[in-house]
Amino acid sequence: MDDFSGKVAVVTGSSGIGFGAALYFAKAGATVHLCGNDTAHNTKAEAAAKDLNLSVSLVDVSDAEDVERWINSIGDQNGIDILVNAAAVQTYGTTETTDIAHWTRVIGINLTSCFLTSHFAYPYMKAKGGGAILHVSSVQGHANQNGVLAYATSKGGIHAMVRAQAVDAAKDGIRVNSISPGSVRTPLLEFAAQTVVGEGNPIEDVIAEFGAAHPIGRVGTVAETSAIIAFLCGDRAGFCTGGDYLIDGGLTAGLGV
Ligand SMILES: NC(=O)c1ccc[n+]([C@@H]2O[C@H](COP(=O)([O-])OP(=O)(O)OC[C@H]3O[C@@H](n4cnc5c(N)ncnc54)[C@H](O)[C@@H]3O)[C@@H](O)[C@H]2O)c1
């Protein structure tokens, strides 16, 4: 396990990939501040991390004032070394069926949030002489299924944001990267599976089908996403910035024909 002793890590998304990364950092010695807007997720995360240096806050990552207040309350104590953005919603809609409210909500939660947290955390990282920012994107930012207009746009936007942030931030010792997962077993994936089978029906067969679409033959795990997030935010990745890292079981390597 990487050593994050003495580091302050800020993570958004209190279930699934975000929670997994937060737990990893805390077990590896960091002081971790996690947030989410779902009180059930927050309470569960808090209970699972009760013996660790991990706090959980109720924050809407699409709300600039909420994010500023939360980040400042952390940075003013011990600064910030690491920022991981994993909060997001997955929704469905085409150009025809996506209304303005849907579009604005998804771009706000999935994309603008990455700017907001970076914007407010940046001065604290700079004051420490550097840091690492990691945004969780998706394979859907590279190529996508039908009917995910707003989601895919938000994830593709993250790839561009990473490049733009990385070239500007290198002079301040701040590295910026993203990961693009394929299917990973989390509440979000279970929601997607439930959408396929309908409310109340079992999802295991659909999860297995999702897995079969990946050349490796299964969906990924939160342990696997936590490992790559920790690597990219740690000293061993000191020469990595401006990149997107696929963790997709080979999904985007194939043509599916
Ligand atoms: N699980 C997958 O298969 C998969 C694949 C590709 C990309 N991703 C990405 O991974 C990231 C984490 O997703 P996950 O799979 O862990 O799903 P998840 O649903 O478990 O986690 C997302 C978290 O974000 C929180 N959230 C949603 N809106 C918020 C808001 N406005 N403010 C604060 N928190 C909010 C949710 O409450 C939830 O806890 C997301 O960016 C997602 O797009 C997931």
PDBQT file of the ligand as one rigid body, heavy atoms in Angstrom, charges set to zero:
ROOT
HETATM    1  N1  LIG A 301     -19.398   2.362 -11.623  1.00  0.00    +0.000 N 
HETATM    2  C1  LIG A 301     -19.119   2.408 -12.921  1.00  0.00    +0.000 C 
HETATM    3  O1  LIG A 301     -19.328   1.445 -13.664  1.00  0.00    +0.000 OA
HETATM    4  C2  LIG A 301     -18.497   3.651 -13.488  1.00  0.00    +0.000 A 
HETATM    5  C3  LIG A 301     -17.998   3.604 -14.799  1.00  0.00    +0.000 A 
HETATM    6  C4  LIG A 301     -17.407   4.716 -15.335  1.00  0.00    +0.000 A 
HETATM    7  C5  LIG A 301     -17.300   5.872 -14.597  1.00  0.00    +0.000 A 
HETATM    8  N2  LIG A 301     -17.799   5.915 -13.332  1.00  0.00    +0.000 N 
HETATM    9  C6  LIG A 301     -17.656   7.161 -12.596  1.00  0.00    +0.000 C 
HETATM   10  O2  LIG A 301     -17.131   6.891 -11.323  1.00  0.00    +0.000 OA
HETATM   11  C7  LIG A 301     -17.518   7.942 -10.431  1.00  0.00    +0.000 C 
HETATM   12  C8  LIG A 301     -18.064   7.335  -9.163  1.00  0.00    +0.000 C 
HETATM   13  O3  LIG A 301     -19.259   6.639  -9.481  1.00  0.00    +0.000 OA
HETATM   14  P1  LIG A 301     -19.665   5.314  -8.701  1.00  0.00    +0.000 P 
HETATM   15  O4  LIG A 301     -19.760   4.259  -9.698  1.00  0.00    +0.000 OA
HETATM   16  O5  LIG A 301     -18.825   5.158  -7.511  1.00  0.00    +0.000 OA
HETATM   17  O6  LIG A 301     -21.179   5.683  -8.332  1.00  0.00    +0.000 OA
HETATM   18  P2  LIG A 301     -21.882   6.047  -6.967  1.00  0.00    +0.000 P 
HETATM   19  O7  LIG A 301     -23.274   6.394  -7.340  1.00  0.00    +0.000 OA
HETATM   20  O8  LIG A 301     -21.654   4.990  -5.955  1.00  0.00    +0.000 OA
HETATM   21  O9  LIG A 301     -21.077   7.342  -6.490  1.00  0.00    +0.000 OA
HETATM   22  C9  LIG A 301     -21.380   8.628  -6.875  1.00  0.00    +0.000 C 
HETATM   23  C10 LIG A 301     -21.608   9.439  -5.608  1.00  0.00    +0.000 C 
HETATM   24  O10 LIG A 301     -21.787  10.802  -5.973  1.00  0.00    +0.000 OA
HETATM   25  C11 LIG A 301     -22.761  11.335  -5.101  1.00  0.00    +0.000 C 
HETATM   26  N3  LIG A 301     -23.369  12.523  -5.684  1.00  0.00    +0.000 N 
HETATM   27  C12 LIG A 301     -24.257  12.592  -6.709  1.00  0.00    +0.000 A 
HETATM   28  N4  LIG A 301     -24.627  13.857  -6.911  1.00  0.00    +0.000 NA
HETATM   29  C13 LIG A 301     -23.954  14.622  -6.009  1.00  0.00    +0.000 A 
HETATM   30  C14 LIG A 301     -23.932  15.998  -5.701  1.00  0.00    +0.000 A 
HETATM   31  N5  LIG A 301     -24.674  16.883  -6.379  1.00  0.00    +0.000 N 
HETATM   32  N6  LIG A 301     -23.123  16.420  -4.696  1.00  0.00    +0.000 NA
HETATM   33  C15 LIG A 301     -22.379  15.549  -3.994  1.00  0.00    +0.000 A 
HETATM   34  N7  LIG A 301     -22.358  14.209  -4.225  1.00  0.00    +0.000 NA
HETATM   35  C16 LIG A 301     -23.153  13.764  -5.223  1.00  0.00    +0.000 A 
HETATM   36  C17 LIG A 301     -23.766  10.204  -4.926  1.00  0.00    +0.000 C 
HETATM   37  O11 LIG A 301     -24.575  10.401  -3.790  1.00  0.00    +0.000 OA
HETATM   38  C18 LIG A 301     -22.845   9.020  -4.809  1.00  0.00    +0.000 C 
HETATM   39  O12 LIG A 301     -22.487   8.796  -3.474  1.00  0.00    +0.000 OA
HETATM   40  C19 LIG A 301     -18.532   8.785 -11.201  1.00  0.00    +0.000 C 
HETATM   41  O13 LIG A 301     -17.868   9.923 -11.705  1.00  0.00    +0.000 OA
HETATM   42  C20 LIG A 301     -18.957   7.896 -12.339  1.00  0.00    +0.000 C 
HETATM   43  O14 LIG A 301     -19.384   8.624 -13.447  1.00  0.00    +0.000 OA
HETATM   44  C21 LIG A 301     -18.390   4.828 -12.764  1.00  0.00    +0.000 A 
ENDROOT
TORSDOF 0
